[in-house]
Amino acid sequence: MRCSMANYDKQIFARNLNYYLQAFGKSQTDLSLKLEVSKSAVSNWCAGQKLPRMDKIQQLADYFGIAKSDLIENKQATDMDTPLQNEDLKQLLIAFGRLSPAQQKLALISLENILKQQEQPTQL
């Protein structure tokens, strides 16, 4: 039972990792360079052959700007299996993924400010 559960976890992780690579327009090579791991390590993760250590999972989550749970948990099939439908949203995610972590935080603050302004009633 333990062996099959470990394989199940690897497959979930691989599916989630491949989804985020595609969503952010990143390659396995991009990932190996950013995380300073071998290309074969990333290939093994993407193929569901091995799981990275938890510190690497955190680095992956930080890289994509997501929670660790988005990589290791079995999400709803509709959330993970369907590609992004809106091309503008896809381009936004790709651009966001190219930002440094500090720039991502600034971008999120800017978006939050825009949303706050949008929610305020307009005064004449």
Stockholm file with secondary structure:
# STOCKHOLM 1.0

chainA/1-124         MRCSMANYDKQIFARNLNYYLQAFGKSQTDLSLKLEVSKSAVSNWCAGQKLPRMDKIQQLADYFGIAKSDLIENKQATDMDTPLQNEDLKQLLIAFGRLSPAQQKLALISLENILKQQEQPTQL
#=GR chainA/1-124 SS CHHHHHHHHHHHHHHHHHHHHHHTTCCHHHHHHHHTCCHHHHHHHHTTSCCCCHHHHHHHHHHHTCCTHHHHSCCCHHHHHSCCSCHHHHHHHHHHHHSCHHHHHHHHHHHHHHHHHHHSCCCC
#=GC SS_cons         CHHHHHHHHHHHHHHHHHHHHHHTTCCHHHHHHHHTCCHHHHHHHHTTSCCCCHHHHHHHHHHHTCCTHHHHSCCCHHHHHSCCSCHHHHHHHHHHHHSCHHHHHHHHHHHHHHHHHHHSCCCC
//
